[in-house]
Amino acid sequence: RVAEAFTNHTSQKFGTGPGVQGAISYRAGAIWPYRFVTSIWHQLLAEFPNVLSIETHTPVTGIKTDDSGAPKGYPYALETPRGTIYARNVVHATNGYASGLVPGLRQKITPARAHMSAQKPGSLFPQDHGAHRSWGVIYDKNGFDYITQRRPDADGEPQSQGDLMLGGGFFRSPS
């Protein structure tokens, strides 16, 4: 009887079907990497229009915080094949490969190949449902799947508004 009451509460609160036996709700967030990086670039370009540049084909091969030649206020020394660049902040846009540059992240972040796709929801699914929730399906300790929804005003393209971004796949395709 308790399980039935819980299932009914879950169904009412989260709009789930009868097959869902429970739910956990907690605060979470999502980031759109492209927007994050381009907004930082836009701010930097506005502040430093005459000195900021993109140096293509210049990978960072190491990062140090104890470089005696670092200017005051620039604690990070980024080693590249073309020389050292000093920075106040570093944003790692390296996905699972950040641990190769930050030793403290080794064995905490590892590259993984998973699956992700964008799907148009059915006509009855609200276009802004993802504004206040995302979904996750946990399969024991073997993996998870997740779903987030793009905001209707995400990029001004009507054909992609409200798309569901599905990812994970570790449990479904272990090889």
N, C-alpha and C positions, 0 to 999 in steps of 0.2 A: 504494500500500500504506500509506503514511503517512497519507493522507487517510482511508482506511478505518479505520485504528487510531484516529485522532482522532475520527471519527464514532462509533465504538463506545464510546470513553471518554466522549464527550459524552452519548450515549444512556444509559449506565449512571449517570453522575454526576447528570445533570439530568432524567432521565426523558423525554427527547425522542424523537420518532419518527424514522424513517429519512430523512426529507426535510431534517432539520437537518444542516448541514455543519460547524458549529462553534459555539462559544459563548465568551463572555468573561464572567468572573466578577469582581466587585469589590464592596466594601462600599458600601452605599447606605442611604438612609433614606426614610421617608415620614412625612408629618404629616397629621393630621386637623384641618383648620382650625377646625371648630366646637368640637371638644374643646379645642384650644389656647386659643381666645378665651374659652370659658366657664370653663376652669380658671383663667386669669388673673383673670377677673372675680370668681370665687369667692374667690380669695386676697385681692384688693383689697377686696372687700366685707367680709371677715372682719377685715381690718386697719383699714379706715376706714369703719365702718358709718354714722357720722353725717354724713360730708361727701361721700361718693361718690354720683354720680348719672349717669344717662344723659341727655344733652341731644340730643333728636331734632331733626331739621330744622336742624342746625347743622353744615354742612360745613366741613372744614378747607380753607382756600383757599391757605395758604402756611405754610411752616415755616422759621424762621430760627434760627441758632445764634449770632448776634452781637448780640442785643438787649441794650442797656445797662440796661434796666429789669428784667432777669431776676433773680429771687431766687437767692442762692447755692445751688448744688446742683441747679438747674433750668435746664439749658443750652438746652432747646428752647422756642422761642416759637411756638405754634401760632396762626395768625391765623384768625379766624372772623368772620362777619358780626356776631356778638354780642360781640366783643372778643377779647382775647388770652388764651390759656391757657398757663401755663408747666408744663413736664413734665421729669421726670428721664429718662424713656424714652418712646419712641414705637414702637408696633407698627403697621406699615402693613398693613391688611387691604383693600387697594385693587386687588389683582391686578395686571394690566398697567398700571394707571394710576398706580403709585407714582412713575414717572419724571416725572409732572406736578408732584409735590410735592418730589422730591429731584433737583435738577439733575444730580448726579453719576451718576444712573441713566439719564439720557436716552441713547437709542440702545443701551442695554444691556438694558433691559426694555421691550418694546412690547406693547400689547394684541394679542391674537390670538383669532380665533374657531376653535375646534376642536370635537371631538366627544368625548363621554364617556358611558358607559352602565354600568349595573350588571347583571350577568348571573348567574343561578344556575348553578353548575357541575353537570356530570352527577353521577350518584350514585357513580361510581367515583373521582371527583376528591377528594382529601383536603380536609377542611374547614379544616385548619390548615397547608396547604402554604405559604401566604403568610407564615407566621411567620418563615421563614428565607430567603425569596427573593421576588423580583419578576421580571418579564420585560420585555424590550424588543426590538422588531424595528426595525432601522435599515435604511432604504431609501436607500442611497448618501448624497448630500447633500440629498436632497429632503424628508426628514422621517422620522418615526418613529411607532411605536405603542407603547403600554406597557400592562402589566397588573399590577395589585396585587390582593391578596386581603384582604378584611376579616377581622379576627381573629374566631374563633368567639365570643369574649366581648365583641365590640365595643360592643354597646349593649343586650344582654340580650334582644334580639328574636330568637327562634328562626327566624323566617321569613327573616331576612336574614343569618344566620350563614354565613360563608364565601363571600359573594358576590364575584365577580370584577369589579373596576373596570377597564374597558377605556377607553383614551383615546388621543388623538393625532389621526389621520385627516388629517394635512396632505398626505400623499402620495396618499391615496385620493380626496380631494375638494379639489383645489387651488382651485376657485372658491368 
